[in-house]
Amino acid sequence: MANTGVVNFFTRGLSLAGIGLCVYAFFVSTALQQNPKHAPYCNIDAQFNCTNYLTSKHIKGFGLVSKYLGEKSPLNQPNAFYGLGVYAAITLFSFLNYVFVTRLVVLLSVSAVAVSGYVNYISYFGLKQICPIEVAVAASSLLLLLVSLVKVNRLNAAAGGQKNKNKKKKQK
């Protein structure tokens, strides 16, 4: 059996950090909609500022859903909801030590890294600011990807060792 305890611990920690960041982003964007003068903690200075991103059209459906499916589409939800779903799934999957499930976690992590990259691109090049929340989400997604790849390697190595033991038993 593969020793994945430490890897699972890091996976759960990073997933919970992602969930916390998504919850914070949702509450800040809601507060900014209700009170445009709200000053969130993520506003560090003029360059590192989350207000512009969290009040932009890109905060729901990544700015793409309303463009292609319409503003009233059921898929046009706050980005934080998508992040919550991904991080919650990764958290739950971290309790399972199967290669297939871990490969699914790798796929979810790759998609989270890609979406985070897109969002950070929009924030930096489109809005001319860096959103600290989105940078933290991207970092946690990237670390989750690396940890997931380590887990896949450990599970594959353990499965390979188990196959070799079974072959030796059959030869005797």
N, C-alpha and C positions, 0 to 999 in steps of 0.2 A: 504494500500500500504506500502511496506517495505521501511524503510529509509536506502537507500544504497548510498547516496551522498558521504559520507566520504570514504566509501569502494571503490567506483568507482574512486574517486580522487586518492587514493593510488594505485589502480590498474593501472590507466593511468600513474602515475608518475613512478612506477616500470617498466612498459612496455617501456616507453620512455627511461628510464635508460638502459634497456636491448638493445634497438635499438641502442642507442649511443655506448654502449660497442661493439656491433657487427660491427658497422660501423668503429670504431676505430681499432678493430682487423683486419678487412679486409684491411684497409689502411696501417697498420703496416706490415702485411704479404706481401702486394704488394710492399711496400717500401723495405722490406728485400730481396725480390726476385730480385729487380732491383739493389740494392746496399747492398751487404752483410755486409758492415761496418756501415750501418745505426744504430744509437743508439736510440731506442724508449724510451719514458718516462716510460714505464712499466718495464724496466730493472733497478731494484732497487739495487741489488747486485748479487753475484754469486748464491745464493739460490733462491731468488725471481727475476725470469728472464723469460721474455716471448719469447725471441728470439729463443731458441731451439724448443719450441712447435710450434711457428708460422712459422718455416722453416722445420718442420718435415713432414713426410708422413701422419700424422694424421690430418693435417689442412684441407684436402679435403676429403669429404665423411667419416669423422671420422676415416679414415684409414681402413675402412671396405669395402667401395663400390668398390674401385679399386681391392681389394683382391678377391672379389667374383664376381663382374660384369665387371671388366676391367677398365683400366685407361681412356678409351674413353667413358665410360657410361655417359649418360646425367645426371645421379644422382650423379656423382662424382664432386660435386660443393664444393666451400669453405664452411666450417661449418658456417661461418658468415651469408651466405645466408639462411640457414635453420633457424638460430636464428632470423634473420630479419622477416622471414615469421611467425614464432610462435609469436613473440612479437607484430607484426603488427596485427595479428588476435586477440590476446588478447586485444589489444588496441581498436579495432573496437567492439569486443564483450562486452567491458565494458560499452558501451552505451545502452545495452539491459538488462533489468531487468527481465529475464525469467529464471526459474529454469533449464530448459534443456540447455540453452546457457551457463549458469554459470557452470553447470556440465561439459560441453565441455571445458570450461576454466580450470576447475580443472584437467581434463584429459591432456590438453596441458601443464599445469604447472607440473604435475607429470612427463610427458615425458621430459620436459626441465630439471627438477631436476635429472632425471635418466641419461640423456645425459651429463649434467654438471658433475655429479659424475664420469661417465666413463672417460670423458676428463681429469678431475683432477687426477683421478687414473693413467691414462697414463702419464700425466705430472710429477707426483710425483714419481711413482714407475718405470716407464719406462725411463723417461728422467732425473730423479733425480733432478728435479727443480720444483718450484711452479710458475705457471703463474698467476700473479696478475689479469690479465683480466679475466681468466677463474674462478678464485675464486670469483671475483665480479659478474660474470654472474651466478654462482651457488647461491650466496647469494640473488641476485635479483629474481632468479627462486624460491628459497625456500620461500622468503617473498611473492611472487605472489601466491604461493600455499596456504599459510596461509590466505592471504587476500581473496582468492577465496572461501576457506572453510567457512570463516565468512559470505561472501555474500550468499552462498548456505543456510546456517543456517538461515539467516535473511529472505530470500525469502521463505523458507519452513515454517518458523514460521508465516509469513504473510499469506501464502496460507492456513495454518491450521486455523488461526483466521478467515479468510474469509469463510471457509467451515462451521465453527461453527455458524457464523452469518446467513448463508443461511439455515442451519438446523433449527435455532430458528424461522426464518421467515416462514418456511414451517409448523412448528408445530402450529403456531398461526392461 
